[in-house]
Amino acid sequence: MTLTALSRRTALKGALGLGISIDFMAARAFADSEGAEARKRLVVIICRGGLDGLSLSPPVGDPHYAGLRGAIALPGFSASGGALRLDDTFGLHPAMTATHALALRGEARIAPAVATPDRERSHFEAQDVLESGAAVVYGTSSGWLNRGLSAMGPAGRVKAISMGPTAPLILRGPVEAASWSPGGGAQLDHRLPGILTDLYADDPLLGQALAAGMATQAMAKVAQSDVARAATMTTNTDVAAPLQQQTRKLGAILAAFMTQPGGQQVAAVSIDGFDSHANQLGLIHTRLAYVDAFIDGLASGLGTAWPNTVVVMATEFGRTARVNGTAGTDHGTASTALILGGAIRKGGLIGDWPTLAPAKLYESRDTAPTLDMRGLFKGVLRDHMGVDRAALDTTVFPGSAGIAPTVGLVG
């Protein structure tokens, strides 16, 4: 392979095969006056498809829960396969064992009736509002987390990364952010990185982007080797299901990215597959086992950085309170958000629980929203990442001055 035989299009395809995202990835190293462990870290997990909040955190103590849920109702706290107790009303899904252990230590809390301003129950529209931070659909083309980066300090001071095949909207925008997806590159010509570097050396845009991509790929190799080395040293004899093993490893790899020298402080992760119109019990169990394994790998991998970390897990909308005719649930309104991390303040529910009484259901079918998702995100950004209220109200979440940050989230 020679430079003359390698077109720019071919080179770009090769770069993508290496796992490099060309669209404005982070490459700026910065000198942090604090130690790596002391830096604040924020991870946002988006569960796509409309995660059923009444399955994630079933209110088994609500007198209307079992009747509405019918065949998909989870058993109570003392029953086999029952919910994992949080308080007299709420538990966590039985697949969420690692998350429940965090909750027992005061490092995981739920917001059981949270929603974005969108009420149309469309996946595409609701995901746009969730990630853009706007009050209306397609209100802005950038993501609130990207705009939040610009409010966290000088350009490049706080770096971010997304994990997945494409960069999610929440992290798109004018501030550079890295992107990494597992796989790819193993069978490519080893000379390709050098060839690409030479080819784009004089290109002010692609040259910088390629350098950023190479830096991200180098960090990925370090992260993966750190995780592999830790796996050989573990004394845990439990053998988890293959899915959980792989997803726990992905959580540990993200942690390794965030704990390397010059590593990212902010991350966004997308997890698909929560659209549970039919046969919900098995689907939700599998997907939440995936989530739980990822959280477990992330928390364990962050180690001494965990006390300075907040993780927020949210979805675009919840699902109907009542089971449908195919043992599933349909698109709804409020869902449950999870707030985790060693930096969160110990406490109970975040926001108010409207109950599942018939008169309290939204449009006689959904869990009623009592907390605006933007307020939840604002509380984390203000109290954990130091973003001031004026920026939150105008830049990060445009036109949201009337939505106050949720208080008491961070210890």
Buried (B, 14 or more C-beta within 10 A) or exposed (E): EEEEEBEEEEBBEBBBBBBBBBEBBBBEEEEBEEEBBEBBBBBBBBBBBBBBBBBBBBBBBBEBBBBBBEEBBBBBBEEEEBBBBBEEBBBBBBBBBBBBBBBEEEBBBBBBBBBBBBBEBBBEBBBBBBBBBBBBBEBBEBBBBBBBBBBBEEEBEBBBBBBBEEBBBBBBBEBBBBBBBBEBBEEEEEEBBEBBEEBBEEEEEBBBBBBBBBBBBEBBEBBBEBBEEBEEEEEEEEEBEEEBEBBBBBBBBBBBBBBBEBBBBBBBBBBEBBBBBEEBBEBBBBBBBBBBBBBBBBBBBBEEBBBBBBBBBBBBBBBBBBBBEEBBBBBBBBBBBBBBBBBBEEEEBBBEBBBBEEEBBBEEBBBBBBBBBBBBBBBBBBBBBEBEEEBBBBBBBBEBEEBBBBEEBBB
